[in-house]
Amino acid sequence: PAAQNLERALMTSGHERPEGHTCPICFLLIELPVGEHSRRNVCCMKRVCNGCLLEARRRGIYNSCPFCRTHRPSDVASAVAMILKRVDKGDADAIKHLGDRYYHGRQGLAKDVPRAIELWTEAAEL
């Protein structure tokens, strides 16, 4: 009994991982660092693990998101349009992602740190 209680205490005392660190297809935790072992899809803002991406390719799903089956954007402008569509719907992940793009000046967006901070604040409040 004492060993079982100790084991239960040890197993429940760990740090919890954020919800975004779980693949929405296989429901397994994504290895750390998450950015190297998964990919975020701008169509649905879901982070899919490399294992599910590989399996989707093996099944012939090359130009579509393995989660929502939306066709992948062909250029930067259409990727930003997909992100903005999610932002308009109030998706906190998309708002944070857009803030990251403004902070780093990526995907055709000019570097704008104040705008990035506004977006991050808005995403945190949702």
C-alpha positions in Angstrom: 0.0 0.0 0.0 2.8 2.5 0.9 4.6 1.8 -2.4 1.3 2.3 -4.4 0.7 5.6 -2.6 4.2 6.7 -3.4 3.9 5.7 -7.0 0.5 7.5 -7.3 2.0 10.6 -5.7 5.0 10.6 -8.1 2.9 10.0 -11.2 0.5 12.9 -10.3 3.1 15.4 -9.3 4.6 16.1 -12.7 4.2 19.2 -14.8 1.3 19.4 -17.2 1.9 20.0 -20.8 -0.2 22.6 -22.7 -3.2 21.4 -24.7 -1.5 22.4 -27.9 1.2 19.9 -27.3 -1.1 17.0 -28.1 -1.7 15.9 -31.7 -5.4 16.3 -32.6 -5.3 13.1 -34.8 -3.5 10.5 -32.7 -3.9 12.3 -29.3 -0.3 11.5 -28.3 2.0 14.1 -26.7 4.3 15.7 -29.2 8.0 15.4 -28.4 9.9 18.4 -27.2 10.9 20.7 -28.8 7.4 20.7 -30.3 8.4 22.8 -33.3 10.8 20.2 -34.5 8.4 17.3 -34.1 5.2 18.7 -35.5 3.8 21.2 -38.0 1.1 23.9 -37.5 -1.4 24.0 -40.3 -2.6 27.6 -41.1 -6.0 26.4 -42.3 -7.3 25.1 -39.0 -4.3 26.2 -36.7 -3.9 22.6 -35.5 -0.4 21.3 -34.7 -0.1 17.8 -36.1 2.8 15.4 -35.1 5.3 14.3 -37.7 4.1 10.7 -37.3 0.6 11.6 -38.5 2.0 13.8 -41.2 4.1 10.8 -42.5 1.1 8.5 -42.3 -1.1 11.0 -44.2 1.6 11.1 -47.0 1.7 7.3 -47.1 -2.0 7.3 -47.6 -1.7 9.8 -50.5 -2.7 13.0 -48.7 0.0 15.4 -50.0 -1.5 18.8 -50.7 -4.2 18.8 -47.9 -4.2 19.3 -44.2 -4.4 15.8 -42.6 -6.8 17.2 -39.9 -9.3 19.3 -41.8 -8.5 18.2 -45.4 -8.3 21.8 -46.6 -5.8 22.3 -49.5 -2.5 23.8 -48.4 -1.9 27.4 -49.4 0.2 27.7 -52.6 1.8 31.0 -51.7 2.4 33.4 -48.8 -0.5 35.6 -49.5 -3.0 32.8 -49.4 -1.5 31.5 -46.1 -1.8 34.9 -44.5 -5.4 35.1 -45.8 -6.2 31.7 -44.1 -4.7 33.0 -40.9 -6.7 36.3 -41.1 -9.9 34.2 -41.7 -9.2 32.3 -38.4 -8.4 35.6 -36.6 -11.7 37.1 -37.8 -13.5 34.1 -36.2 -11.8 34.9 -32.8 -9.4 31.9 -32.8 -6.9 32.6 -30.0 -4.3 30.3 -31.6 -4.5 32.2 -34.9 -4.3 35.5 -33.2 -1.2 34.4 -31.3 0.3 33.0 -34.5 -0.3 36.3 -36.4 1.3 38.1 -33.5 4.4 35.9 -33.9 4.5 36.7 -37.6 4.4 40.4 -36.9 7.0 40.2 -34.2 9.4 38.3 -36.5 8.4 40.1 -39.7 7.6 36.8 -41.5 5.2 35.7 -44.2 5.2 39.0 -46.0 4.3 41.0 -42.9 6.4 44.0 -41.9 8.1 43.7 -38.4 5.7 45.5 -36.0 6.4 44.8 -32.4 3.6 47.0 -30.9 1.0 45.2 -33.2 2.4 41.9 -32.1 2.0 42.8 -28.4 -1.6 43.9 -29.1 -2.4 40.6 -30.8 -0.7 38.5 -28.0 -2.8 40.5 -25.4 -6.0 39.9 -27.4 -5.2 36.1 -27.7 -4.4 35.9 -23.9 -7.8 37.5 -23.1 -9.8 34.9 -25.1 
